[in-house]
Structure formats: structure tokens, C-alpha cells
């Protein structure tokens, strides 16, 4: 395509191109920002960034059983569990609590402390050899750093509260109760996903392509501009001297 010719066509329909550019910018802006005209007009982003705060929780029992090879019923440790600690049972409980962490009962307990303004997720914590551990992770995702951290703290507190109430209802003795111990966290919130600009960029480019295509279509319907090569050929024909044939 002749670039000069294309620029001259766009310049001829500059009003149409300018209107298309303004339309594309407006649509791109509205795809990112919500304009509220109720009361005092204000703007707000449609898509919000996502922050996450994580907590690593250990499924354990009363007493520091992790520092001993075996705990028997005669142990003098205060509130020590009766009999040896079976880490296999704790690993199974960790997998079970992984599901309970986002279950209806825990979510109802969490809702009592305030609005759940985010997403709660739970995931297993594996050893380097990919074996399960008596650990699991909790993640709170929210639109702001403060909301993510607050939701993470409230979720663990609600989970512990629900577990303690359930143990009390069935009469589990304190020295036999499972405890949710914080191993790490809640961590300071980190940015998980920012605001995406892909959609407004595509809208702007699509609008510009459509307007440029319309300008060239109108030029084909009402041609007024010749290419530079065509002009050069015409000029050469016009300047070439006429030869007369003589007998």
C-alpha cells in the first residue's frame, strides 16, 4: 500500500477519523471506569486489583509432641495427650480440615464477625518428597491489602472457634483435643492480580481499524486522490515530445 496515499485518504476524512478516535477512547475509558451520575458524579474502576494473605496452619495436640520421639500415657507433660501421637492420624485430619476450612459451618462462623468481602481458599502443604504433612494453608483474597489481611485473621479465628465449639458439644477432653496451631502468617498482603488493560486496548484498536476501513471504503466510492506513481506516469506522458512522421 502507498503510505502517502493512505495518509492523504485519512487526512481527507480527518473529521471521521477524529470522531472514531474520540469514540474509541470513550469506549475504552468506559470499559475500565464506571461513571455514577447519582448524587455527585464520581468515577470508580470496574475491575479491582486482588491482594492475598496466606496462613500456614498445623494440626497438632496439647503439649510439644514434635520434640519427643514418643509420648506415653504416663507422661508428666501438662495436658499431654494420652498414648503415643500418631502423625498419620494428624495428616489425615489435616486433609479433612482442608475441606472443612471452606465449608458452610466455618463460613457461617466467619460471617458472624463481619462481611466476607473476599475469597477464601485452602490448599495442602507437602513435604519435599511430595508426601502430605499435618499442615495446610489458608489464603484470603480481597480487593485491598487491609481487607485481605483482616479476612485472613478472621477466617483462622472463626475456624478455631468452630472447632472448639464442636469439641465441647461432643465432650472431647481438653488433653485429647486437636489444636490448629499457626505455623506462619498471616503474611503481609501481596498483589495477586492488577487491573487488566487488555480489554480497553482491544476496544480502541478495533474502533480505529473500523474507522480507517470506513474511510478507505468511502474513498473507493468517491475517488479523488491518485497515487504518486500514477501522477509520475501522467507527467511523463504530458512532457514527452510529439514526433511527426515525414514522408
C-alpha positions as CSV (number, residue, x, y, z in Angstrom):
1,X,0.0,0.0,0.0
2,X,1.2,3.5,-0.8
3,X,1.8,5.1,2.6
4,X,1.4,8.7,1.2
5,X,-1.8,7.8,-0.5
6,X,-3.1,6.2,2.8
7,X,-2.2,9.3,4.8
8,X,-3.9,11.6,2.2
9,X,-7.1,9.5,2.4
10,X,-7.1,9.6,6.2
11,X,-6.5,13.4,6.0
12,X,-9.4,13.8,3.6
13,X,-11.7,12.1,6.1
14,X,-10.0,13.6,9.1
15,X,-13.3,14.5,10.7
16,X,-14.4,10.9,10.5
17,X,-11.1,9.6,11.8
18,X,-11.1,12.2,14.7
19,X,-14.6,11.2,15.6
20,X,-13.7,7.5,15.5
21,X,-10.6,8.2,17.7
22,X,-12.8,10.0,20.3
23,X,-15.3,7.2,20.2
24,X,-12.6,4.6,20.7
25,X,-11.1,6.4,23.6
26,X,-14.5,6.9,25.2
27,X,-15.5,3.2,24.9
28,X,-12.1,2.2,26.2
29,X,-12.4,4.5,29.2
30,X,-15.9,3.3,30.0
31,X,-14.8,-0.3,29.8
32,X,-12.4,0.4,32.7
33,X,-14.3,3.0,34.7
34,X,-17.8,3.1,36.0
35,X,-19.4,6.6,35.9
36,X,-22.0,7.2,38.5
37,X,-24.4,10.1,37.9
38,X,-26.5,9.7,41.1
39,X,-25.8,12.4,43.6
40,X,-22.4,13.9,42.9
41,X,-20.9,12.4,39.8
42,X,-17.9,10.2,40.6
43,X,-15.8,7.5,38.9
44,X,-14.8,4.0,40.1
45,X,-12.8,1.2,38.5
46,X,-14.9,-1.7,37.2
47,X,-12.1,-4.3,37.8
48,X,-10.4,-4.2,41.2
49,X,-6.9,-5.5,42.0
50,X,-6.6,-8.6,44.0
51,X,-4.4,-9.0,47.1
52,X,-3.7,-12.2,49.0
53,X,-2.6,-13.1,52.6
54,X,-1.7,-16.6,53.5
55,X,-1.5,-18.6,56.7
56,X,0.1,-22.0,57.3
57,X,-1.7,-24.0,59.9
58,X,-0.5,-27.1,61.7
59,X,-2.8,-29.8,63.1
60,X,-1.4,-30.7,66.5
61,X,-2.3,-31.6,70.1
62,X,-1.6,-30.3,73.5
63,X,2.0,-30.5,74.6
64,X,5.1,-30.2,72.4
65,X,4.9,-33.7,70.9
66,X,7.1,-32.6,68.0
67,X,10.1,-32.5,70.3
68,X,9.7,-36.1,71.5
69,X,10.1,-39.5,69.9
70,X,7.1,-40.9,71.8
71,X,4.6,-39.8,74.4
72,X,3.0,-42.4,76.7
73,X,0.1,-42.3,79.0
74,X,2.3,-41.7,82.0
75,X,3.9,-38.6,80.6
76,X,4.2,-35.7,83.1
77,X,3.8,-33.1,80.5
78,X,0.9,-30.8,81.4
79,X,-2.2,-31.6,79.3
80,X,-0.1,-34.1,77.2
81,X,-2.3,-36.5,75.1
82,X,-2.7,-39.9,76.4
83,X,-0.7,-42.5,74.5
84,X,1.6,-42.1,71.6
85,X,0.9,-39.4,69.0
86,X,0.1,-40.9,65.6
87,X,1.3,-38.5,63.0
88,X,-0.6,-40.5,60.4
89,X,-3.9,-39.5,62.1
90,X,-2.8,-35.9,62.2
91,X,-2.0,-36.0,58.5
92,X,-5.4,-37.4,57.7
93,X,-7.1,-34.8,59.9
94,X,-5.1,-32.1,58.0
95,X,-6.6,-33.4,54.8
96,X,-10.0,-33.5,56.3
97,X,-9.8,-30.0,57.8
98,X,-8.7,-28.8,54.4
99,X,-12.2,-29.3,53.2
100,X,-13.9,-28.1,56.4
101,X,-11.9,-24.8,56.2
102,X,-14.1,-23.5,53.4
103,X,-17.3,-25.5,54.4
104,X,-20.6,-24.0,55.3
105,X,-20.2,-24.3,59.1
106,X,-16.9,-22.4,59.1
107,X,-18.2,-19.8,56.7
108,X,-21.3,-19.2,58.9
109,X,-18.9,-18.7,61.9
110,X,-16.9,-16.3,59.8
111,X,-20.0,-14.3,58.8
112,X,-20.8,-13.6,62.4
113,X,-17.7,-11.4,62.7
114,X,-18.5,-9.3,59.6
115,X,-18.9,-9.2,55.9
116,X,-17.0,-11.8,53.9
117,X,-15.6,-9.3,51.4
118,X,-13.3,-11.6,49.5
119,X,-12.5,-15.2,48.6
120,X,-11.2,-18.0,51.0
121,X,-9.1,-20.8,49.7
122,X,-7.4,-23.8,51.3
123,X,-4.5,-25.9,50.0
124,X,-2.3,-28.8,51.2
125,X,1.3,-28.3,52.3
126,X,3.5,-31.0,51.0
127,X,7.0,-32.2,52.0
128,X,9.9,-32.0,49.5
129,X,9.2,-35.6,48.6
130,X,5.5,-34.7,47.8
131,X,4.2,-36.5,50.9
132,X,1.4,-35.0,52.9
133,X,2.1,-33.3,56.2
134,X,-0.1,-32.4,59.2
135,X,-0.2,-28.9,57.7
136,X,-2.4,-27.0,55.4
137,X,-2.5,-23.5,54.1
138,X,-5.3,-20.8,54.0
139,X,-5.5,-17.9,51.6
140,X,-7.6,-14.8,51.8
141,X,-8.1,-12.8,48.6
142,X,-9.6,-9.4,48.7
143,X,-9.6,-6.1,46.7
144,X,-7.4,-4.2,49.2
145,X,-4.4,-5.1,51.4
146,X,-6.3,-4.2,54.6
147,X,-9.3,-6.4,53.6
148,X,-7.1,-9.4,52.6
149,X,-5.2,-9.3,55.9
150,X,-8.3,-8.8,58.0
151,X,-10.1,-11.6,56.3
152,X,-7.2,-13.9,56.8
153,X,-7.1,-13.2,60.5
154,X,-10.9,-13.5,60.9
155,X,-11.0,-16.8,59.0
156,X,-8.5,-18.6,61.2
157,X,-10.2,-17.2,64.3
158,X,-13.6,-18.5,63.0
159,X,-12.1,-21.9,62.2
160,X,-10.7,-22.3,65.6
161,X,-13.9,-21.1,67.2
162,X,-16.0,-23.6,65.3
163,X,-13.6,-26.5,66.1
164,X,-13.6,-25.6,69.8
165,X,-17.4,-25.4,70.0
166,X,-17.7,-28.7,68.1
167,X,-15.3,-30.4,70.6
168,X,-17.2,-29.0,73.5
169,X,-20.5,-30.3,72.2
170,X,-19.3,-33.8,71.9
171,X,-17.5,-33.7,75.2
172,X,-13.9,-34.1,73.9
173,X,-11.5,-33.9,76.9
174,X,-9.1,-30.9,76.7
175,X,-6.0,-33.2,76.8
176,X,-7.3,-35.1,73.7
177,X,-8.4,-32.2,71.6
178,X,-6.8,-31.4,68.2
179,X,-5.4,-27.9,68.0
180,X,-5.0,-25.6,65.0
181,X,-1.6,-24.0,65.5
182,X,-0.3,-21.1,63.4
183,X,2.9,-22.0,61.9
184,X,3.4,-19.0,59.7
185,X,1.3,-15.9,58.9
186,X,-1.0,-14.3,58.2
187,X,1.6,-12.9,55.8
188,X,1.6,-9.2,54.7
189,X,-0.8,-9.0,51.7
190,X,0.8,-9.2,48.3
191,X,-0.6,-8.2,44.9
192,X,-2.1,-11.2,43.2
193,X,-3.5,-9.6,40.1
194,X,-3.6,-6.0,39.0
195,X,-6.1,-4.2,36.8
196,X,-6.0,-5.6,33.3
197,X,-5.8,-3.2,30.4
198,X,-6.2,-5.8,27.6
199,X,-9.9,-5.1,27.1
200,X,-9.7,-1.3,26.6
201,X,-6.7,-1.6,24.3
202,X,-8.6,-4.1,22.1
203,X,-11.7,-1.8,22.0
204,X,-9.6,1.2,21.0
205,X,-7.7,-0.7,18.3
206,X,-10.9,-2.3,16.9
207,X,-12.6,1.1,16.7
208,X,-9.7,2.7,14.9
209,X,-9.5,-0.2,12.4
210,X,-13.2,0.0,11.7
211,X,-13.0,3.8,11.2
212,X,-10.0,3.6,8.9
213,X,-11.7,0.8,6.9
214,X,-14.8,3.1,6.5
215,X,-12.6,5.9,5.3
216,X,-11.0,3.8,2.6
217,X,-14.4,2.4,1.6
218,X,-15.7,6.0,1.1
219,X,-12.6,6.8,-0.9
220,X,-13.3,3.9,-3.2
221,X,-16.9,5.1,-3.7
222,X,-15.8,8.7,-4.3
223,X,-12.2,8.6,-5.5
224,X,-10.4,12.0,-5.7
225,X,-6.8,11.1,-5.0
226,X,-4.3,9.5,-7.3
227,X,-1.2,7.6,-6.3
228,X,2.2,9.2,-6.7
229,X,3.2,6.6,-9.3
230,X,0.2,7.3,-11.4
231,X,1.0,11.0,-11.3
232,X,4.5,10.4,-12.4
233,X,3.4,8.3,-15.4
234,X,0.9,11.1,-16.4
235,X,3.6,13.7,-16.1
236,X,6.0,11.7,-18.3
237,X,3.3,11.3,-21.0
238,X,2.5,15.0,-20.8
239,X,6.1,16.1,-21.1
240,X,7.2,13.6,-23.9
241,X,7.7,15.5,-27.2
242,X,5.4,14.6,-30.1
243,X,7.2,13.2,-33.1
244,X,6.0,13.9,-36.6
245,X,6.3,11.3,-39.4
246,X,7.7,12.7,-42.6
247,X,7.5,11.1,-45.9
